[in-house]
Amino acid sequence: MRNPAKTPPVFDPRTIDPNRVPTGLKVLIAASFMIAVGFGLVAPVLPNYAQNFNATVTMATMVVSALAITRLIFAPSAGQMITRWGERPVYTIGMLIVSVTSFMIAFAWDYWVLLGSRAVAGIGSVMFTVSAMGLLVRLSPAHMRGRISGYYATAFLLGNLLGPVIASALAPFGMRAPFIVYGFSLLAAGLIVWFLMPSQAALEAERDAIMEAAALAEGKGTGVLPSAAPSPADTQAGASGKAAKPAASGGAAGKSDLPAMTVRDALKFSNYRSALVSNWAIGWSVFGVQSSIIPLAAAYLATGGDMSNSVAGTLLASLAMATNSFGNALTQTFSGRFSDRFGRRVMAFSGLLLAGSAVTFMGFAPVAWVFVSLTACLGIGAAFMGPSIQAAVSDVIGTRRSGGQVLAVYQMCSDFGMILGPLVAGLIADAWGFVPAFIMSGLLLVAAAFTWAPFRKARWPKDIADADYTGR
């Protein structure tokens, strides 16, 4: 166990690379990749696995939705736990919960055990998701937030692409095998974060050194880290001739002693309000509709409505989803850097507008290649807006505050959209066809884009924001 009072390593801002990714974030990105591989393993198998328990289509859909529903319900509690105990223990416990429930799903003996295990997994899922976001916010140097968000998203996307490949190799071992492998991958990822993540003091010292190195490169730095500068307590103690009280350290448990930012304060930032609206639209149209309506529309387009020709429908649906992922992964390699260079607002606006336009016109695609091209545009747009919107939320919270509740509300918006989107779009598609379902979903993204429009000036409270906050 780490010693909480251990002196953190010394990082010299005059020699450290200003573009270096902090060690703790490298660990987090590696864990994200392992989680995504496991998720990609079970996602294609889960609905069919549920039907092995004599479940109807609706019952199988409930198994898929159970995780998102419990994520939404328990997101506020996850934020409170982070504020109280810190990100690292909440992250690790969340991973262990999902790992255990994955083993329970693998060895489930009836439908209700499967459904209950999936619901409990949602609690662990929101715990480690919000914790990971909190660590990304607090440990990312301000000038690299967009880039690091892009790295994290790319790792998750690549894991999602690799997961189905491994799942196909596990097919001869039955449908239970992917859940067993997923359980072990989550266990390994949780242990990696717990044991390889540096202490809290070391994490913050490295981040501050990188930020100061960037300031020096621009001719603005002093070469003195915040931790090396005398604190108000030190100054007061020196004046009175008394020794300053040692600062508490949360290094061992990962708990931060930083003040918590409230949701009420965050809502005073126009960029945070825009992020909430956008994340709800993204949950609806990018995560929800993309995983439900788009595959069905692709199959319908390929077969001309003759669903007995399942091979052609499956091939086009798979090609559309693969093209979407490829466009997203390719764009993620530079979208984060663009966000840091050109600002969050212009990237979020461009990405939402492109993705919304692509979804709107999907229902009008006359042939397969047009439909596939539009799914690629959706992936590119998602890569533009995703890291930028997350970085915008990080900018609001800053590096000197804890943002557990703020991030939990942000995550809830996506989960709510992801639950509601497929349901409403599916009802519209059943009643009036795919065209109005796609139009409505696309226009939600377009409407969200205009909350980031260049002609709208960002507003924020000067007394709450970090000194270097620009809202751009």
KEDO-539140 format. One record per residue (C-alpha): residue number from 1; y, z, x. Coordinates in steps of 0.25 Angstrom, whole numbers, plus 5000, padded with zeros to 4 digits. Last residue first. Layout:
BEGIN
<node resi="NUM" c2="Y" c3="Z" c1="X"/>
...
//
This chain:
BEGIN
<node resi="472" c2="5117" c3="4892" c1="4946"/>
<node resi="471" c2="5119" c3="4907" c1="4941"/>
<node resi="470" c2="5126" c3="4910" c1="4954"/>
<node resi="469" c2="5120" c3="4924" c1="4958"/>
<node resi="468" c2="5124" c3="4928" c1="4972"/>
<node resi="467" c2="5130" c3="4942" c1="4968"/>
<node resi="466" c2="5118" c3="4944" c1="4959"/>
<node resi="465" c2="5120" c3="4945" c1="4944"/>
<node resi="464" c2="5123" c3="4957" c1="4937"/>
<node resi="463" c2="5138" c3="4959" c1="4938"/>
<node resi="462" c2="5141" c3="4944" c1="4938"/>
<node resi="461" c2="5135" c3="4943" c1="4924"/>
<node resi="460" c2="5130" c3="4928" c1="4923"/>
<node resi="459" c2="5134" c3="4915" c1="4917"/>
<node resi="458" c2="5128" c3="4901" c1="4921"/>
<node resi="457" c2="5138" c3="4890" c1="4917"/>
<node resi="456" c2="5132" c3="4879" c1="4908"/>
<node resi="455" c2="5136" c3="4865" c1="4912"/>
<node resi="454" c2="5124" c3="4865" c1="4921"/>
<node resi="453" c2="5114" c3="4867" c1="4910"/>
<node resi="452" c2="5105" c3="4879" c1="4912"/>
<node resi="451" c2="5104" c3="4883" c1="4897"/>
<node resi="450" c2="5104" c3="4868" c1="4894"/>
<node resi="449" c2="5090" c3="4867" c1="4900"/>
<node resi="448" c2="5084" c3="4877" c1="4889"/>
<node resi="447" c2="5088" c3="4867" c1="4879"/>
<node resi="446" c2="5081" c3="4856" c1="4886"/>
<node resi="445" c2="5068" c3="4865" c1="4888"/>
<node resi="444" c2="5068" c3="4868" c1="4873"/>
<node resi="443" c2="5071" c3="4853" c1="4870"/>
<node resi="442" c2="5057" c3="4850" c1="4877"/>
<node resi="441" c2="5049" c3="4860" c1="4868"/>
<node resi="440" c2="5056" c3="4854" c1="4855"/>
<node resi="439" c2="5054" c3="4840" c1="4859"/>
<node resi="438" c2="5039" c3="4842" c1="4864"/>
<node resi="437" c2="5035" c3="4848" c1="4851"/>
<node resi="436" c2="5043" c3="4838" c1="4843"/>
<node resi="435" c2="5035" c3="4826" c1="4850"/>
<node resi="434" c2="5021" c3="4833" c1="4850"/>
<node resi="433" c2="5019" c3="4832" c1="4835"/>
<node resi="432" c2="5025" c3="4837" c1="4822"/>
<node resi="431" c2="5016" c3="4848" c1="4817"/>
<node resi="430" c2="5006" c3="4850" c1="4828"/>
<node resi="429" c2="5016" c3="4848" c1="4839"/>
<node resi="428" c2="5026" c3="4857" c1="4832"/>
<node resi="427" c2="5016" c3="4868" c1="4831"/>
<node resi="426" c2="5012" c3="4866" c1="4846"/>
<node resi="425" c2="5026" c3="4866" c1="4850"/>
<node resi="424" c2="5028" c3="4880" c1="4843"/>
<node resi="423" c2="5015" c3="4886" c1="4849"/>
<node resi="422" c2="5016" c3="4880" c1="4863"/>
<node resi="421" c2="5031" c3="4885" c1="4864"/>
<node resi="420" c2="5029" c3="4899" c1="4859"/>
<node resi="419" c2="5020" c3="4905" c1="4869"/>
<node resi="418" c2="5026" c3="4898" c1="4881"/>
<node resi="417" c2="5040" c3="4900" c1="4876"/>
<node resi="416" c2="5037" c3="4915" c1="4875"/>
<node resi="415" c2="5031" c3="4916" c1="4889"/>
<node resi="414" c2="5043" c3="4909" c1="4895"/>
<node resi="413" c2="5053" c3="4918" c1="4888"/>
<node resi="412" c2="5045" c3="4930" c1="4892"/>
<node resi="411" c2="5046" c3="4926" c1="4907"/>
<node resi="410" c2="5061" c3="4927" c1="4907"/>
<node resi="409" c2="5060" c3="4941" c1="4899"/>
<node resi="408" c2="5051" c3="4946" c1="4910"/>
<node resi="407" c2="5060" c3="4941" c1="4921"/>
<node resi="406" c2="5072" c3="4949" c1="4916"/>
<node resi="405" c2="5063" c3="4961" c1="4914"/>
<node resi="404" c2="5057" c3="4961" c1="4928"/>
<node resi="403" c2="5070" c3="4957" c1="4935"/>
<node resi="402" c2="5072" c3="4967" c1="4946"/>
<node resi="401" c2="5086" c3="4966" c1="4953"/>
<node resi="400" c2="5092" c3="4963" c1="4967"/>
<node resi="399" c2="5086" c3="4949" c1="4969"/>
<node resi="398" c2="5092" c3="4942" c1="4957"/>
<node resi="397" c2="5089" c3="4943" c1="4943"/>
<node resi="396" c2="5098" c3="4932" c1="4938"/>
<node resi="395" c2="5094" c3="4923" c1="4951"/>
<node resi="394" c2="5079" c3="4926" c1="4948"/>
<node resi="393" c2="5081" c3="4921" c1="4933"/>
<node resi="392" c2="5088" c3="4908" c1="4939"/>
<node resi="391" c2="5076" c3="4907" c1="4949"/>
<node resi="390" c2="5066" c3="4907" c1="4937"/>
<node resi="389" c2="5075" c3="4896" c1="4930"/>
<node resi="388" c2="5075" c3="4887" c1="4943"/>
<node resi="387" c2="5060" c3="4889" c1="4946"/>
<node resi="386" c2="5056" c3="4884" c1="4932"/>
<node resi="385" c2="5067" c3="4873" c1="4930"/>
<node resi="384" c2="5064" c3="4862" c1="4940"/>
<node resi="383" c2="5049" c3="4864" c1="4940"/>
<node resi="382" c2="5049" c3="4864" c1="4925"/>
<node resi="381" c2="5057" c3="4851" c1="4925"/>
<node resi="380" c2="5047" c3="4844" c1="4935"/>
<node resi="379" c2="5035" c3="4849" c1="4926"/>
<node resi="378" c2="5042" c3="4843" c1="4913"/>
<node resi="377" c2="5045" c3="4830" c1="4920"/>
<node resi="376" c2="5030" c3="4829" c1="4924"/>
<node resi="375" c2="5026" c3="4832" c1="4910"/>
<node resi="374" c2="5036" c3="4820" c1="4906"/>
<node resi="373" c2="5029" c3="4811" c1="4916"/>
<node resi="372" c2="5015" c3="4814" c1="4910"/>
<node resi="371" c2="5020" c3="4811" c1="4896"/>
<node resi="370" c2="5026" c3="4798" c1="4901"/>
<node resi="369" c2="5013" c3="4794" c1="4908"/>
<node resi="368" c2="5005" c3="4797" c1="4895"/>
<node resi="367" c2="5012" c3="4788" c1="4886"/>
<node resi="366" c2="5023" c3="4788" c1="4874"/>
<node resi="365" c2="5029" c3="4802" c1="4878"/>
<node resi="364" c2="5037" c3="4806" c1="4866"/>
<node resi="363" c2="5032" c3="4820" c1="4865"/>
<node resi="362" c2="5035" c3="4822" c1="4880"/>
<node resi="361" c2="5049" c3="4819" c1="4878"/>
<node resi="360" c2="5054" c3="4833" c1="4875"/>
<node resi="359" c2="5045" c3="4839" c1="4886"/>
<node resi="358" c2="5051" c3="4830" c1="4897"/>
<node resi="357" c2="5066" c3="4833" c1="4892"/>
<node resi="356" c2="5063" c3="4848" c1="4892"/>
<node resi="355" c2="5057" c3="4847" c1="4906"/>
<node resi="354" c2="5069" c3="4839" c1="4912"/>
<node resi="353" c2="5080" c3="4848" c1="4905"/>
<node resi="352" c2="5073" c3="4861" c1="4909"/>
<node resi="351" c2="5072" c3="4856" c1="4924"/>
<node resi="350" c2="5086" c3="4851" c1="4925"/>
<node resi="349" c2="5092" c3="4864" c1="4918"/>
<node resi="348" c2="5084" c3="4873" c1="4927"/>
<node resi="347" c2="5087" c3="4866" c1="4939"/>
<node resi="346" c2="5102" c3="4865" c1="4936"/>
<node resi="345" c2="5102" c3="4880" c1="4932"/>
<node resi="344" c2="5094" c3="4886" c1="4944"/>
<node resi="343" c2="5103" c3="4880" c1="4955"/>
<node resi="342" c2="5104" c3="4868" c1="4964"/>
<node resi="341" c2="5098" c3="4874" c1="4977"/>
<node resi="340" c2="5089" c3="4885" c1="4973"/>
<node resi="339" c2="5085" c3="4877" c1="4961"/>
<node resi="338" c2="5082" c3="4865" c1="4969"/>
<node resi="337" c2="5074" c3="4873" c1="4979"/>
<node resi="336" c2="5065" c3="4878" c1="4967"/>
<node resi="335" c2="5064" c3="4863" c1="4962"/>
<node resi="334" c2="5058" c3="4858" c1="4975"/>
<node resi="333" c2="5043" c3="4861" c1="4975"/>
<node resi="332" c2="5043" c3="4864" c1="4960"/>
<node resi="331" c2="5045" c3="4849" c1="4958"/>
<node resi="330" c2="5032" c3="4845" c1="4963"/>
<node resi="329" c2="5025" c3="4857" c1="4955"/>
<node resi="328" c2="5031" c3="4853" c1="4942"/>
<node resi="327" c2="5029" c3="4838" c1="4943"/>
<node resi="326" c2="5014" c3="4841" c1="4947"/>
<node resi="325" c2="5013" c3="4851" c1="4935"/>
<node resi="324" c2="5018" c3="4842" c1="4925"/>
<node resi="323" c2="5009" c3="4831" c1="4930"/>
<node resi="322" c2="4997" c3="4840" c1="4929"/>
<node resi="321" c2="5000" c3="4843" c1="4915"/>
<node resi="320" c2="5002" c3="4829" c1="4911"/>
<node resi="319" c2="4990" c3="4824" c1="4918"/>
<node resi="318" c2="4981" c3="4836" c1="4912"/>
<node resi="317" c2="4987" c3="4832" c1="4898"/>
<node resi="316" c2="4984" c3="4817" c1="4901"/>
<node resi="315" c2="4970" c3="4820" c1="4905"/>
<node resi="314" c2="4967" c3="4830" c1="4894"/>
<node resi="313" c2="4971" c3="4820" c1="4883"/>
<node resi="312" c2="4963" c3="4808" c1="4889"/>
<node resi="311" c2="4950" c3="4817" c1="4890"/>
<node resi="310" c2="4952" c3="4823" c1="4876"/>
<node resi="309" c2="4951" c3="4810" c1="4869"/>
<node resi="308" c2="4947" c3="4817" c1="4856"/>
<node resi="307" c2="4961" c3="4821" c1="4855"/>
<node resi="306" c2="4965" c3="4807" c1="4849"/>
<node resi="305" c2="4980" c3="4809" c1="4848"/>
<node resi="304" c2="4984" c3="4797" c1="4856"/>
<node resi="303" c2="4974" c3="4803" c1="4867"/>
<node resi="302" c2="4984" c3="4803" c1="4879"/>
<node resi="301" c2="4996" c3="4807" c1="4871"/>
<node resi="300" c2="4988" c3="4818" c1="4863"/>
<node resi="299" c2="4983" c3="4824" c1="4876"/>
<node resi="298" c2="4997" c3="4824" c1="4882"/>
<node resi="297" c2="5002" c3="4831" c1="4870"/>
<node resi="296" c2="4992" c3="4841" c1="4870"/>
<node resi="295" c2="4994" c3="4844" c1="4885"/>
<node resi="294" c2="5009" c3="4845" c1="4882"/>
<node resi="293" c2="5008" c3="4854" c1="4870"/>
<node resi="292" c2="5001" c3="4866" c1="4877"/>
<node resi="291" c2="5004" c3="4869" c1="4892"/>
<node resi="290" c2="5017" c3="4861" c1="4892"/>
<node resi="289" c2="5021" c3="4867" c1="4879"/>
<node resi="288" c2="5020" c3="4881" c1="4884"/>
<node resi="287" c2="5024" c3="4881" c1="4898"/>
<node resi="286" c2="5035" c3="4870" c1="4899"/>
<node resi="285" c2="5040" c3="4870" c1="4884"/>
<node resi="284" c2="5039" c3="4884" c1="4879"/>
<node resi="283" c2="5039" c3="4892" c1="4892"/>
<node resi="282" c2="5050" c3="4883" c1="4898"/>
<node resi="281" c2="5058" c3="4885" c1="4885"/>
<node resi="280" c2="5057" c3="4900" c1="4886"/>
<node resi="279" c2="5060" c3="4900" c1="4901"/>
<node resi="278" c2="5072" c3="4891" c1="4898"/>
<node resi="277" c2="5078" c3="4901" c1="4888"/>
<node resi="276" c2="5076" c3="4913" c1="4897"/>
<node resi="275" c2="5081" c3="4906" c1="4909"/>
<node resi="274" c2="5094" c3="4902" c1="4902"/>
<node resi="273" c2="5096" c3="4917" c1="4899"/>
<node resi="272" c2="5094" c3="4920" c1="4913"/>
<node resi="271" c2="5104" c3="4909" c1="4918"/>
<node resi="270" c2="5114" c3="4914" c1="4908"/>
<node resi="269" c2="5114" c3="4928" c1="4915"/>
<node resi="268" c2="5117" c3="4939" c1="4906"/>
<node resi="267" c2="5103" c3="4939" c1="4901"/>
<node resi="266" c2="5099" c3="4945" c1="4914"/>
<node resi="265" c2="5107" c3="4958" c1="4912"/>
<node resi="264" c2="5100" c3="4960" c1="4898"/>
<node resi="263" c2="5086" c3="4957" c1="4904"/>
<node resi="262" c2="5089" c3="4968" c1="4914"/>
<node resi="261" c2="5088" c3="4967" c1="4929"/>
<node resi="260" c2="5080" c3="4978" c1="4935"/>
<node resi="259" c2="5086" c3="4986" c1="4947"/>
<node resi="258" c2="5079" c3="4984" c1="4960"/>
<node resi="257" c2="5069" c3="4995" c1="4965"/>
<node resi="256" c2="5058" c3="4984" c1="4966"/>
<node resi="255" c2="5044" c3="4988" c1="4964"/>
<node resi="254" c2="5034" c3="4980" c1="4973"/>
<node resi="253" c2="5025" c3="4992" c1="4973"/>
<node resi="252" c2="5026" c3="4995" c1="4988"/>
<node resi="251" c2="5039" c3="4989" c1="4991"/>
<node resi="250" c2="5047" c3="4997" c1="4980"/>
<node resi="249" c2="5056" c3="5004" c1="4989"/>
<node resi="248" c2="5066" c3="5015" c1="4986"/>
<node resi="247" c2="5078" c3="5015" c1="4995"/>
<node resi="246" c2="5079" c3="5027" c1="5004"/>
<node resi="245" c2="5090" c3="5037" c1="5001"/>
<node resi="244" c2="5102" c3="5035" c1="5010"/>
<node resi="243" c2="5104" c3="5046" c1="5021"/>
<node resi="242" c2="5117" c3="5054" c1="5019"/>
<node resi="241" c2="5130" c3="5054" c1="5027"/>
<node resi="240" c2="5138" c3="5052" c1="5014"/>
<node resi="239" c2="5144" c3="5038" c1="5019"/>
<node resi="238" c2="5130" c3="5034" c1="5024"/>
<node resi="237" c2="5123" c3="5037" c1="5011"/>
<node resi="236" c2="5133" c3="5029" c1="5003"/>
<node resi="235" c2="5131" c3="5017" c1="5012"/>
<node resi="234" c2="5116" c3="5018" c1="5012"/>
<node resi="233" c2="5116" c3="5020" c1="4996"/>
<node resi="232" c2="5125" c3="5008" c1="4995"/>
<node resi="231" c2="5115" c3="5000" c1="5004"/>
<node resi="230" c2="5117" c3="4996" c1="5018"/>
<node resi="229" c2="5113" c3="4982" c1="5021"/>
<node resi="228" c2="5100" c3="4980" c1="5027"/>
<node resi="227" c2="5092" c3="4978" c1="5014"/>
<node resi="226" c2="5103" c3="4968" c1="5009"/>
<node resi="225" c2="5100" c3="4960" c1="5022"/>
<node resi="224" c2="5110" c3="4957" c1="5032"/>
<node resi="223" c2="5111" c3="4943" c1="5039"/>
<node resi="222" c2="5125" c3="4941" c1="5033"/>
<node resi="221" c2="5123" c3="4929" c1="5025"/>
<node resi="220" c2="5132" c3="4918" c1="5020"/>
<node resi="219" c2="5131" c3="4907" c1="5030"/>
<node resi="218" c2="5121" c3="4899" c1="5021"/>
<node resi="217" c2="5109" c3="4902" c1="5031"/>
<node resi="216" c2="5113" c3="4917" c1="5031"/>
<node resi="215" c2="5112" c3="4917" c1="5016"/>
<node resi="214" c2="5099" c3="4911" c1="5016"/>
<node resi="213" c2="5094" c3="4921" c1="5027"/>
<node resi="212" c2="5100" c3="4932" c1="5018"/>
<node resi="211" c2="5091" c3="4928" c1="5006"/>
<node resi="210" c2="5079" c3="4927" c1="5015"/>
<node resi="209" c2="5082" c3="4941" c1="5021"/>
<node resi="208" c2="5084" c3="4947" c1="5006"/>
<node resi="207" c2="5070" c3="4941" c1="5002"/>
<node resi="206" c2="5063" c3="4946" c1="5014"/>
<node resi="205" c2="5069" c3="4960" c1="5012"/>
<node resi="204" c2="5066" c3="4960" c1="4997"/>
<node resi="203" c2="5051" c3="4957" c1="4999"/>
<node resi="202" c2="5050" c3="4967" c1="5011"/>
<node resi="201" c2="5056" c3="4978" c1="5002"/>
<node resi="200" c2="5046" c3="4974" c1="4991"/>
<node resi="199" c2="5034" c3="4975" c1="5000"/>
<node resi="198" c2="5027" c3="4961" c1="5004"/>
<node resi="197" c2="5018" c3="4955" c1="4994"/>
<node resi="196" c2="5004" c3="4953" c1="5000"/>
<node resi="195" c2="4997" c3="4964" c1="4994"/>
<node resi="194" c2="5002" c3="4964" c1="4979"/>
<node resi="193" c2="5005" c3="4949" c1="4978"/>
<node resi="192" c2="4991" c3="4945" c1="4985"/>
<node resi="191" c2="4984" c3="4955" c1="4976"/>
<node resi="190" c2="4990" c3="4949" c1="4963"/>
<node resi="189" c2="4986" c3="4935" c1="4968"/>
<node resi="188" c2="4972" c3="4939" c1="4971"/>
<node resi="187" c2="4970" c3="4946" c1="4957"/>
<node resi="186" c2="4976" c3="4934" c1="4951"/>
<node resi="185" c2="4967" c3="4924" c1="4958"/>
<node resi="184" c2="4955" c3="4933" c1="4955"/>
<node resi="183" c2="4958" c3="4933" c1="4940"/>
<node resi="182" c2="4960" c3="4918" c1="4940"/>
<node resi="181" c2="4947" c3="4915" c1="4947"/>
<node resi="180" c2="4940" c3="4923" c1="4936"/>
<node resi="179" c2="4948" c3="4916" c1="4925"/>
<node resi="178" c2="4944" c3="4903" c1="4931"/>
<node resi="177" c2="4929" c3="4906" c1="4931"/>
<node resi="176" c2="4928" c3="4910" c1="4916"/>
<node resi="175" c2="4928" c3="4895" c1="4912"/>
<node resi="174" c2="4915" c3="4892" c1="4919"/>
<node resi="173" c2="4911" c3="4890" c1="4933"/>
<node resi="172" c2="4910" c3="4875" c1="4933"/>
<node resi="171" c2="4925" c3="4875" c1="4929"/>
<node resi="170" c2="4929" c3="4882" c1="4942"/>
<node resi="169" c2="4933" c3="4869" c1="4949"/>
<node resi="168" c2="4941" c3="4865" c1="4937"/>
<node resi="167" c2="4948" c3="4878" c1="4937"/>
<node resi="166" c2="4952" c3="4876" c1="4952"/>
<node resi="165" c2="4959" c3="4863" c1="4948"/>
<node resi="164" c2="4965" c3="4870" c1="4936"/>
<node resi="163" c2="4971" c3="4881" c1="4945"/>
<node resi="162" c2="4977" c3="4872" c1="4955"/>
<node resi="161" c2="4988" c3="4867" c1="4946"/>
<node resi="160" c2="4992" c3="4881" c1="4941"/>
<node resi="159" c2="4992" c3="4886" c1="4956"/>
<node resi="158" c2="5002" c3="4874" c1="4959"/>
<node resi="157" c2="5011" c3="4878" c1="4948"/>
<node resi="156" c2="5011" c3="4893" c1="4952"/>
<node resi="155" c2="5014" c3="4890" c1="4966"/>
<node resi="154" c2="5025" c3="4880" c1="4961"/>
<node resi="153" c2="5031" c3="4890" c1="4952"/>
<node resi="152" c2="5032" c3="4900" c1="4964"/>
<node resi="151" c2="5038" c3="4890" c1="4974"/>
<node resi="150" c2="5048" c3="4886" c1="4963"/>
<node resi="149" c2="5052" c3="4900" c1="4960"/>
<node resi="148" c2="5054" c3="4902" c1="4976"/>
<node resi="147" c2="5063" c3="4889" c1="4976"/>
<node resi="146" c2="5072" c3="4894" c1="4965"/>
<node resi="145" c2="5073" c3="4908" c1="4970"/>
<node resi="144" c2="5076" c3="4903" c1="4985"/>
<node resi="143" c2="5091" c3="4906" c1="4986"/>
<node resi="142" c2="5090" c3="4920" c1="4980"/>
<node resi="141" c2="5078" c3="4924" c1="4989"/>
<node resi="140" c2="5066" c3="4926" c1="4980"/>
<node resi="139" c2="5061" c3="4941" c1="4980"/>
<node resi="138" c2="5067" c3="4946" c1="4967"/>
<node resi="137" c2="5065" c3="4934" c1="4958"/>
<node resi="136" c2="5051" c3="4930" c1="4963"/>
<node resi="135" c2="5046" c3="4944" c1="4962"/>
<node resi="134" c2="5051" c3="4945" c1="4948"/>
<node resi="133" c2="5045" c3="4932" c1="4944"/>
<node resi="132" c2="5032" c3="4937" c1="4950"/>
<node resi="131" c2="5033" c3="4950" c1="4942"/>
<node resi="130" c2="5036" c3="4942" c1="4929"/>
<node resi="129" c2="5023" c3="4934" c1="4931"/>
<node resi="128" c2="5014" c3="4946" c1="4936"/>
<node resi="127" c2="5017" c3="4954" c1="4924"/>
<node resi="126" c2="5017" c3="4942" c1="4914"/>
<node resi="125" c2="5003" c3="4939" c1="4918"/>
<node resi="124" c2="4998" c3="4953" c1="4918"/>
<node resi="123" c2="5002" c3="4954" c1="4903"/>
<node resi="122" c2="4997" c3="4940" c1="4900"/>
<node resi="121" c2="4983" c3="4944" c1="4905"/>
<node resi="120" c2="4982" c3="4954" c1="4894"/>
<node resi="119" c2="4983" c3="4943" c1="4884"/>
<node resi="118" c2="4972" c3="4934" c1="4891"/>
<node resi="117" c2="4963" c3="4946" c1="4892"/>
<node resi="116" c2="4965" c3="4949" c1="4877"/>
<node resi="115" c2="4962" c3="4934" c1="4874"/>
<node resi="114" c2="4949" c3="4933" c1="4882"/>
<node resi="113" c2="4944" c3="4947" c1="4877"/>
<node resi="112" c2="4947" c3="4942" c1="4863"/>
<node resi="111" c2="4939" c3="4929" c1="4865"/>
<node resi="110" c2="4926" c3="4935" c1="4870"/>
<node resi="109" c2="4919" c3="4940" c1="4882"/>
<node resi="108" c2="4930" c3="4938" c1="4893"/>
<node resi="107" c2="4925" c3="4937" c1="4907"/>
<node resi="106" c2="4935" c3="4927" c1="4912"/>
<node resi="105" c2="4946" c3="4933" c1="4903"/>
<node resi="104" c2="4943" c3="4947" c1="4909"/>
<node resi="103" c2="4944" c3="4941" c1="4923"/>
<node resi="102" c2="4957" c3="4935" c1="4919"/>
<node resi="101" c2="4962" c3="4948" c1="4913"/>
<node resi="100" c2="4959" c3="4955" c1="4926"/>
<node resi="99" c2="4968" c3="4945" c1="4934"/>
<node resi="98" c2="4979" c3="4945" c1="4924"/>
<node resi="97" c2="4980" c3="4960" c1="4925"/>
<node resi="96" c2="4979" c3="4960" c1="4940"/>
<node resi="95" c2="4990" c3="4950" c1="4941"/>
<node resi="94" c2="4999" c3="4958" c1="4932"/>
<node resi="93" c2="4996" c3="4971" c1="4940"/>
<node resi="92" c2="5000" c3="4963" c1="4953"/>
<node resi="91" c2="5013" c3="4958" c1="4947"/>
<node resi="90" c2="5017" c3="4971" c1="4941"/>
<node resi="89" c2="5014" c3="4978" c1="4954"/>
<node resi="88" c2="5023" c3="4968" c1="4962"/>
<node resi="87" c2="5035" c3="4966" c1="4952"/>
<node resi="86" c2="5040" c3="4980" c1="4952"/>
<node resi="85" c2="5036" c3="4993" c1="4945"/>
<node resi="84" c2="5047" c3="4996" c1="4934"/>
<node resi="83" c2="5054" c3="4983" c1="4933"/>
<node resi="82" c2="5042" c3="4975" c1="4934"/>
<node resi="81" c2="5035" c3="4983" c1="4923"/>
<node resi="80" c2="5047" c3="4981" c1="4914"/>
<node resi="79" c2="5046" c3="4966" c1="4916"/>
<node resi="78" c2="5031" c3="4966" c1="4913"/>
<node resi="77" c2="5034" c3="4973" c1="4901"/>
<node resi="76" c2="5044" c3="4963" c1="4896"/>
<node resi="75" c2="5034" c3="4952" c1="4899"/>
<node resi="74" c2="5023" c3="4959" c1="4891"/>
<node resi="73" c2="5024" c3="4951" c1="4878"/>
<node resi="72" c2="5027" c3="4938" c1="4884"/>
<node resi="71" c2="5015" c3="4939" c1="4893"/>
<node resi="70" c2="5007" c3="4943" c1="4882"/>
<node resi="69" c2="5010" c3="4931" c1="4874"/>
<node resi="68" c2="5008" c3="4921" c1="4886"/>
<node resi="67" c2="4994" c3="4927" c1="4889"/>
<node resi="66" c2="4989" c3="4926" c1="4875"/>
<node resi="65" c2="4993" c3="4912" c1="4874"/>
<node resi="64" c2="4981" c3="4906" c1="4881"/>
<node resi="63" c2="4972" c3="4915" c1="4874"/>
<node resi="62" c2="4979" c3="4912" c1="4860"/>
<node resi="61" c2="4977" c3="4897" c1="4863"/>
<node resi="60" c2="4962" c3="4899" c1="4864"/>
<node resi="59" c2="4962" c3="4907" c1="4850"/>
<node resi="58" c2="4970" c3="4895" c1="4844"/>
<node resi="57" c2="4960" c3="4885" c1="4850"/>
<node resi="56" c2="4948" c3="4893" c1="4844"/>
<node resi="55" c2="4941" c3="4903" c1="4852"/>
<node resi="54" c2="4926" c3="4903" c1="4853"/>
<node resi="53" c2="4926" c3="4911" c1="4866"/>
<node resi="52" c2="4924" c3="4899" c1="4874"/>
<node resi="51" c2="4937" c3="4894" c1="4868"/>
<node resi="50" c2="4945" c3="4904" c1="4877"/>
<node resi="49" c2="4939" c3="4897" c1="4889"/>
<node resi="48" c2="4945" c3="4884" c1="4884"/>
<node resi="47" c2="4959" c3="4890" c1="4882"/>
<node resi="46" c2="4958" c3="4897" c1="4896"/>
<node resi="45" c2="4953" c3="4886" c1="4905"/>
<node resi="44" c2="4965" c3="4877" c1="4908"/>
<node resi="43" c2="4974" c3="4890" c1="4911"/>
<node resi="42" c2="4963" c3="4898" c1="4919"/>
<node resi="41" c2="4963" c3="4891" c1="4932"/>
<node resi="40" c2="4978" c3="4887" c1="4932"/>
<node resi="39" c2="4981" c3="4902" c1="4930"/>
<node resi="38" c2="4973" c3="4905" c1="4942"/>
<node resi="37" c2="4980" c3="4895" c1="4951"/>
<node resi="36" c2="4993" c3="4900" c1="4945"/>
<node resi="35" c2="4990" c3="4915" c1="4949"/>
<node resi="34" c2="4986" c3="4910" c1="4964"/>
<node resi="33" c2="4999" c3="4902" c1="4965"/>
<node resi="32" c2="5008" c3="4914" c1="4960"/>
<node resi="31" c2="5001" c3="4923" c1="4970"/>
<node resi="30" c2="5005" c3="4913" c1="4981"/>
<node resi="29" c2="5020" c3="4913" c1="4976"/>
<node resi="28" c2="5020" c3="4928" c1="4975"/>
<node resi="27" c2="5015" c3="4929" c1="4990"/>
<node resi="26" c2="5026" c3="4919" c1="4994"/>
<node resi="25" c2="5036" c3="4927" c1="4986"/>
<node resi="24" c2="5033" c3="4940" c1="4994"/>
<node resi="23" c2="5035" c3="4932" c1="5007"/>
<node resi="22" c2="5049" c3="4927" c1="5004"/>
<node resi="21" c2="5050" c3="4912" c1="5004"/>
<node resi="20" c2="5058" c3="4908" c1="5016"/>
<node resi="19" c2="5070" c3="4899" c1="5014"/>
<node resi="18" c2="5080" c3="4908" c1="5021"/>
<node resi="17" c2="5071" c3="4909" c1="5033"/>
<node resi="16" c2="5072" c3="4922" c1="5040"/>
<node resi="15" c2="5079" c3="4923" c1="5053"/>
<node resi="14" c2="5093" c3="4928" c1="5050"/>
<node resi="13" c2="5088" c3="4935" c1="5037"/>
<node resi="12" c2="5080" c3="4944" c1="5046"/>
<node resi="11" c2="5068" c3="4950" c1="5038"/>
<node resi="10" c2="5064" c3="4965" c1="5041"/>
<node resi="9" c2="5051" c3="4970" c1="5035"/>
<node resi="8" c2="5052" c3="4981" c1="5024"/>
<node resi="7" c2="5052" c3="4995" c1="5028"/>
<node resi="6" c2="5040" c3="5002" c1="5021"/>
<node resi="5" c2="5044" c3="5013" c1="5011"/>
<node resi="4" c2="5035" c3="5007" c1="5000"/>
<node resi="3" c2="5023" c3="5008" c1="5009"/>
<node resi="2" c2="5014" c3="4997" c1="5005"/>
<node resi="1" c2="5000" c3="5000" c1="5000"/>
//
